[in-house]
Amino acid sequence: MKIIYNINKVAFIITLALYVTVIYGMFSQMILGGIQVISATILFLFWKNFSKKTKEHLSIYWAISSIYGICWLFKWNSFNETFILVFGIMILPMAIAGYFLYILNSIKHIKK
């Protein structure tokens, strides 16, 4: 678990650093998202080792991530484009990534 945590932590920090040049941060965020979805999928292999609280957190993470992904299927023409760019494309995904990093931090001590 510690390896998954460290990979995600490094990817998160790199993404934050690349946001100095907004466009590279956004590209890095796509890679971070892929890493986190793969990591969350791997965590299902260890589901029985997690506490009830951790299982709840992972379920919440998957629900939020799924809702966020589904929202990309809708047209949001009535919203201000700046709001969607800043909140929907930059802040919200990084908040979801931060939440997943929080979950990983709480389970990094679990051995395989």
DRENPA-3360 file (N, C-alpha, C; in nm, 2 decimals, always signed):
BEGIN
1 = MKIIYNIN = +0.08/-0.12/+0.00/+0.00/+0.00/+0.00/+0.09/+0.13/+0.00 ~ +0.20/+0.12/+0.06/+0.29/+0.23/+0.07/+0.34/+0.27/-0.07 ~ +0.36/+0.18/-0.15/+0.40/+0.21/-0.29/+0.30/+0.28/-0.36 ~ +0.17/+0.24/-0.35/+0.06/+0.31/-0.42/+0.05/+0.45/-0.36 ~ +0.06/+0.46/-0.23/+0.06/+0.60/-0.17/+0.17/+0.69/-0.23 ~ +0.29/+0.64/-0.23/+0.40/+0.72/-0.27/+0.39/+0.76/-0.42 ~ +0.35/+0.67/-0.50/+0.33/+0.70/-0.65/+0.22/+0.81/-0.66 ~ +0.11/+0.80/-0.59/+0.01/+0.90/-0.60/+0.05/+1.03/-0.54;
9 = KVAFIITL = +0.13/+1.03/-0.43/+0.18/+1.15/-0.37/+0.27/+1.23/-0.46 ~ +0.36/+1.15/-0.52/+0.46/+1.22/-0.62/+0.38/+1.28/-0.74 ~ +0.29/+1.20/-0.79/+0.21/+1.25/-0.90/+0.13/+1.37/-0.87 ~ +0.07/+1.37/-0.75/-0.01/+1.49/-0.70/+0.08/+1.61/-0.68 ~ +0.20/+1.60/-0.62/+0.29/+1.71/-0.60/+0.34/+1.76/-0.74 ~ +0.37/+1.67/-0.83/+0.42/+1.72/-0.96/+0.31/+1.79/-1.03 ~ +0.19/+1.75/-1.02/+0.07/+1.82/-1.08/+0.05/+1.95/-1.02 ~ +0.06/+1.97/-0.89/+0.05/+2.10/-0.83/+0.16/+2.19/-0.87;
17 = ALYVTVIY = +0.28/+2.14/-0.88/+0.40/+2.22/-0.93/+0.38/+2.26/-1.07 ~ +0.33/+2.18/-1.16/+0.31/+2.21/-1.30/+0.19/+2.31/-1.32 ~ +0.11/+2.33/-1.22/+0.01/+2.43/-1.23/+0.06/+2.57/-1.24 ~ +0.19/+2.59/-1.21/+0.25/+2.72/-1.23/+0.24/+2.76/-1.38 ~ +0.24/+2.66/-1.47/+0.22/+2.68/-1.61/+0.09/+2.62/-1.64 ~ -0.02/+2.68/-1.61/-0.16/+2.62/-1.61/-0.18/+2.50/-1.71 ~ -0.13/+2.52/-1.83/-0.16/+2.42/-1.93/-0.09/+2.28/-1.90 ~ +0.03/+2.29/-1.85/+0.10/+2.16/-1.82/+0.04/+2.10/-1.69;
25 = GMFSQMIL = -0.01/+2.18/-1.60/-0.08/+2.13/-1.49/-0.20/+2.05/-1.53 ~ -0.27/+2.11/-1.63/-0.40/+2.04/-1.67/-0.36/+1.91/-1.74 ~ -0.26/+1.91/-1.82/-0.22/+1.78/-1.88/-0.17/+1.68/-1.78 ~ -0.09/+1.73/-1.68/-0.05/+1.64/-1.57/-0.16/+1.59/-1.49 ~ -0.27/+1.67/-1.48/-0.39/+1.63/-1.40/-0.46/+1.51/-1.47 ~ -0.45/+1.50/-1.60/-0.51/+1.39/-1.67/-0.43/+1.26/-1.63 ~ -0.30/+1.27/-1.63/-0.22/+1.16/-1.59/-0.24/+1.12/-1.45 ~ -0.25/+1.22/-1.36/-0.28/+1.19/-1.22/-0.41/+1.12/-1.20;
33 = GGIQVISA = -0.51/+1.16/-1.28/-0.64/+1.10/-1.27/-0.64/+0.95/-1.31 ~ -0.56/+0.92/-1.42/-0.55/+0.79/-1.46/-0.48/+0.70/-1.36 ~ -0.37/+0.76/-1.30/-0.30/+0.69/-1.19/-0.39/+0.66/-1.07 ~ -0.47/+0.75/-1.04/-0.56/+0.74/-0.92/-0.67/+0.64/-0.95 ~ -0.73/+0.64/-1.07/-0.83/+0.54/-1.10/-0.77/+0.40/-1.10 ~ -0.65/+0.38/-1.16/-0.59/+0.25/-1.16/-0.56/+0.21/-1.01 ~ -0.51/+0.30/-0.93/-0.48/+0.27/-0.79/-0.61/+0.23/-0.72 ~ -0.71/+0.31/-0.74/-0.84/+0.27/-0.67/-0.89/+0.14/-0.71;
41 = TILFLFWK = -0.87/+0.10/-0.84/-0.91/-0.03/-0.88/-0.83/-0.14/-0.82 ~ -0.70/-0.11/-0.81/-0.61/-0.21/-0.74/-0.65/-0.23/-0.59 ~ -0.70/-0.12/-0.53/-0.74/-0.13/-0.39/-0.85/-0.23/-0.37 ~ -0.93/-0.26/-0.47/-1.04/-0.35/-0.46/-0.99/-0.49/-0.43 ~ -0.86/-0.52/-0.47/-0.80/-0.65/-0.44/-0.78/-0.67/-0.29 ~ -0.77/-0.56/-0.22/-0.74/-0.57/-0.08/-0.86/-0.52/+0.01 ~ -0.98/-0.52/-0.05/-1.10/-0.47/+0.01/-1.13/-0.54/+0.15 ~ -1.10/-0.67/+0.16/-1.13/-0.73/+0.29/-1.04/-0.69/+0.40;
49 = NFSKKTKE = -0.92/-0.63/+0.37/-0.83/-0.59/+0.47/-0.86/-0.45/+0.53 ~ -0.96/-0.38/+0.47/-0.98/-0.24/+0.51/-1.09/-0.24/+0.62 ~ -1.08/-0.14/+0.70/-1.18/-0.11/+0.80/-1.31/-0.06/+0.73 ~ -1.42/-0.06/+0.81/-1.55/-0.02/+0.76/-1.54/+0.13/+0.72 ~ -1.47/+0.21/+0.79/-1.45/+0.35/+0.76/-1.38/+0.37/+0.63 ~ -1.27/+0.29/+0.61/-1.20/+0.30/+0.49/-1.28/+0.26/+0.37 ~ -1.36/+0.16/+0.38/-1.45/+0.11/+0.28/-1.55/+0.22/+0.24 ~ -1.60/+0.29/+0.35/-1.69/+0.40/+0.32/-1.63/+0.51/+0.24;
57 = HLSIYWAI = -1.50/+0.55/+0.28/-1.43/+0.65/+0.21/-1.40/+0.61/+0.07 ~ -1.37/+0.49/+0.04/-1.34/+0.45/-0.10/-1.47/+0.45/-0.18 ~ -1.58/+0.41/-0.11/-1.71/+0.42/-0.18/-1.75/+0.56/-0.21 ~ -1.73/+0.65/-0.12/-1.75/+0.79/-0.15/-1.66/+0.84/-0.26 ~ -1.54/+0.80/-0.26/-1.45/+0.84/-0.37/-1.50/+0.80/-0.50 ~ -1.54/+0.67/-0.51/-1.59/+0.62/-0.64/-1.72/+0.69/-0.68 ~ -1.80/+0.72/-0.59/-1.93/+0.79/-0.62/-1.90/+0.93/-0.67 ~ -1.81/+1.00/-0.60/-1.78/+1.14/-0.65/-1.71/+1.13/-0.78;
65 = SSIYGICW = -1.62/+1.04/-0.80/-1.54/+1.03/-0.93/-1.64/+0.99/-1.04 ~ -1.73/+0.90/-1.02/-1.83/+0.86/-1.12/-1.92/+0.98/-1.16 ~ -1.97/+1.05/-1.05/-2.06/+1.17/-1.08/-1.98/+1.27/-1.16 ~ -1.86/+1.30/-1.12/-1.78/+1.39/-1.19/-1.76/+1.35/-1.34 ~ -1.73/+1.23/-1.36/-1.72/+1.18/-1.50/-1.84/+1.19/-1.58 ~ -1.96/+1.15/-1.52/-2.09/+1.16/-1.59/-2.12/+1.30/-1.62 ~ -2.08/+1.40/-1.54/-2.11/+1.54/-1.57/-2.05/+1.59/-1.70 ~ -1.94/+1.52/-1.74/-1.88/+1.56/-1.86/-1.96/+1.53/-1.99;
73 = LFKWNSFN = -2.07/+1.45/-1.97/-2.15/+1.41/-2.08/-2.26/+1.51/-2.10 ~ -2.28/+1.60/-2.01/-2.39/+1.71/-2.02/-2.33/+1.83/-2.09 ~ -2.42/+1.91/-2.15/-2.38/+2.04/-2.20/-2.41/+2.14/-2.09 ~ -2.31/+2.23/-2.07/-2.32/+2.33/-1.96/-2.32/+2.47/-2.02 ~ -2.39/+2.49/-2.13/-2.39/+2.62/-2.20/-2.44/+2.73/-2.11 ~ -2.52/+2.71/-2.02/-2.58/+2.81/-1.94/-2.49/+2.87/-1.83 ~ -2.38/+2.80/-1.80/-2.29/+2.84/-1.70/-2.18/+2.94/-1.76 ~ -2.12/+3.02/-1.68/-2.01/+3.10/-1.72/-1.89/+3.01/-1.75;
81 = ETFILVFG = -1.83/+3.04/-1.87/-1.72/+2.95/-1.91/-1.60/+2.96/-1.81 ~ -1.58/+3.07/-1.76/-1.47/+3.09/-1.66/-1.49/+3.00/-1.54 ~ -1.61/+3.00/-1.49/-1.65/+2.92/-1.37/-1.62/+2.77/-1.40 ~ -1.66/+2.72/-1.52/-1.64/+2.58/-1.55/-1.49/+2.55/-1.57 ~ -1.42/+2.64/-1.63/-1.28/+2.62/-1.65/-1.20/+2.61/-1.52 ~ -1.23/+2.71/-1.43/-1.15/+2.71/-1.30/-1.20/+2.61/-1.21 ~ -1.33/+2.60/-1.18/-1.38/+2.51/-1.08/-1.39/+2.37/-1.13 ~ -1.46/+2.35/-1.25/-1.48/+2.21/-1.30/-1.37/+2.14/-1.36;
89 = IMILPMAI = -1.27/+2.22/-1.41/-1.16/+2.15/-1.47/-1.03/+2.15/-1.39 ~ -1.02/+2.25/-1.30/-0.90/+2.26/-1.22/-0.92/+2.23/-1.07 ~ -1.01/+2.30/-1.01/-1.02/+2.29/-0.86/-1.09/+2.15/-0.82 ~ -1.20/+2.12/-0.88/-1.27/+2.00/-0.84/-1.19/+1.87/-0.86 ~ -1.13/+1.85/-0.97/-1.05/+1.73/-0.99/-0.93/+1.72/-0.89 ~ -0.87/+1.83/-0.86/-0.76/+1.83/-0.77/-0.81/+1.81/-0.62 ~ -0.93/+1.85/-0.59/-0.99/+1.82/-0.46/-1.02/+1.67/-0.45 ~ -1.07/+1.62/-0.56/-1.10/+1.47/-0.56/-0.97/+1.39/-0.54;
97 = AGYFLYIL = -0.86/+1.44/-0.61/-0.73/+1.38/-0.60/-0.68/+1.39/-0.46 ~ -0.70/+1.51/-0.40/-0.65/+1.52/-0.26/-0.73/+1.43/-0.16 ~ -0.86/+1.41/-0.19/-0.94/+1.32/-0.10/-0.88/+1.18/-0.12 ~ -0.85/+1.14/-0.24/-0.80/+1.00/-0.26/-0.66/+0.99/-0.19 ~ -0.58/+1.09/-0.20/-0.45/+1.09/-0.13/-0.47/+1.08/+0.02 ~ -0.57/+1.14/+0.08/-0.61/+1.13/+0.22/-0.64/+0.99/+0.25 ~ -0.72/+0.92/+0.17/-0.76/+0.78/+0.19/-0.64/+0.70/+0.19 ~ -0.55/+0.72/+0.09/-0.43/+0.63/+0.08/-0.34/+0.66/+0.20;
105 = NSIKHIKK = -0.33/+0.78/+0.25/-0.25/+0.80/+0.37/-0.30/+0.73/+0.49 ~ -0.43/+0.71/+0.50/-0.49/+0.63/+0.61/-0.47/+0.48/+0.60 ~ -0.44/+0.43/+0.48/-0.42/+0.29/+0.47/-0.28/+0.25/+0.42 ~ -0.19/+0.34/+0.42/-0.06/+0.31/+0.37/+0.02/+0.21/+0.46 ~ -0.02/+0.19/+0.58/+0.04/+0.10/+0.67/+0.00/-0.05/+0.65 ~ -0.11/-0.07/+0.58/-0.15/-0.21/+0.56/-0.06/-0.28/+0.47 ~ -0.02/-0.40/+0.51/+0.07/-0.48/+0.43/-0.01/-0.56/+0.32 ~ +0.06/-0.60/+0.22/-0.01/-0.68/+0.11/-0.06/-0.81/+0.16;
% end
